Amino acid sequence: SLGVTIYEMATGRHPFFSTGDTSQLLYQRITKAAALAPSAVRPELTTEFDEIIQRMLGKSPHLRPRKCETLINALKGL
């Protein structure tokens, strides 16, 4: 959920939900679809930021950062 929150803060939109979507479509996107890269929504965002967010939005927990320090250090590196 932190990945979704940061994505929304950076882009102004939800990574999976669009107005008019049904709850079934939203569920399918959350569980199966990759989110659009933040830089595709706001080109001034870097590919490094995209990589951090895409990792945070990983479908499987082992893909996501395991420690807060890892995420903090990655964000500081931007």
C-alpha positions as CSV (number, residue, x, y, z in Angstrom):
1,S,0.0,0.0,0.0
2,L,2.9,2.4,0.5
3,G,3.9,1.9,-3.1
4,V,0.4,2.9,-4.2
5,T,0.5,5.9,-1.9
6,I,3.9,7.1,-3.2
7,Y,2.7,6.5,-6.8
8,E,-0.4,8.6,-6.2
9,M,1.7,11.4,-4.6
10,A,4.1,11.5,-7.5
11,T,1.6,11.2,-10.4
12,G,-1.7,12.4,-9.0
13,R,-3.4,9.1,-10.0
14,H,-3.9,5.6,-8.7
15,P,-1.7,3.0,-10.4
16,F,-4.6,0.6,-11.0
17,F,-7.9,2.4,-10.7
18,S,-9.6,4.5,-13.4
19,T,-12.9,6.3,-13.0
20,G,-15.8,4.0,-14.0
21,D,-13.9,0.8,-13.3
22,T,-15.8,-2.0,-11.6
23,S,-14.5,-3.6,-8.5
24,Q,-13.8,-6.8,-10.5
25,L,-11.7,-4.9,-13.0
26,L,-9.8,-3.2,-10.2
27,Y,-9.1,-6.5,-8.6
28,Q,-7.9,-8.0,-11.8
29,R,-5.5,-5.1,-12.4
30,I,-4.1,-5.2,-8.9
31,T,-3.5,-8.9,-9.0
32,K,-2.4,-9.4,-12.6
33,A,-1.4,-6.1,-14.4
34,A,1.7,-4.0,-14.1
35,A,1.1,-0.4,-13.3
36,L,2.0,2.2,-15.8
37,A,5.5,3.6,-15.1
38,P,5.3,6.9,-13.1
39,S,7.5,8.5,-15.7
40,A,4.9,7.7,-18.4
41,V,2.4,9.9,-16.4
42,R,5.0,12.6,-15.5
43,P,8.0,12.6,-17.8
44,E,10.1,14.6,-15.3
45,L,10.3,11.5,-13.1
46,T,13.4,9.3,-13.5
47,T,13.6,5.7,-14.5
48,E,15.3,5.1,-11.2
49,F,12.1,6.3,-9.4
50,D,10.1,4.0,-11.8
51,E,12.2,1.0,-10.7
52,I,11.7,1.7,-7.0
53,I,7.9,2.1,-7.4
54,Q,7.6,-0.9,-9.7
55,R,9.4,-3.0,-7.1
56,M,7.1,-1.7,-4.3
57,L,4.1,-2.6,-6.4
58,G,5.5,-6.1,-7.0
59,K,2.7,-8.8,-7.1
60,S,4.8,-11.2,-5.0
61,P,6.0,-10.1,-1.5
62,H,9.5,-11.4,-2.2
63,L,9.9,-8.7,-5.0
64,R,9.2,-5.8,-2.6
65,P,11.8,-4.2,-0.3
66,R,12.0,-6.2,2.9
67,K,13.3,-3.5,5.1
68,C,12.4,0.2,5.5
69,E,16.1,1.1,5.4
70,T,16.4,-0.4,1.9
71,L,13.6,1.8,0.6
72,I,14.8,4.9,2.5
73,N,18.3,4.4,1.0
74,A,16.9,3.9,-2.5
75,L,14.8,7.1,-2.2
76,K,17.8,9.1,-0.8
77,G,19.8,8.0,-3.8
78,L,17.5,9.9,-6.1
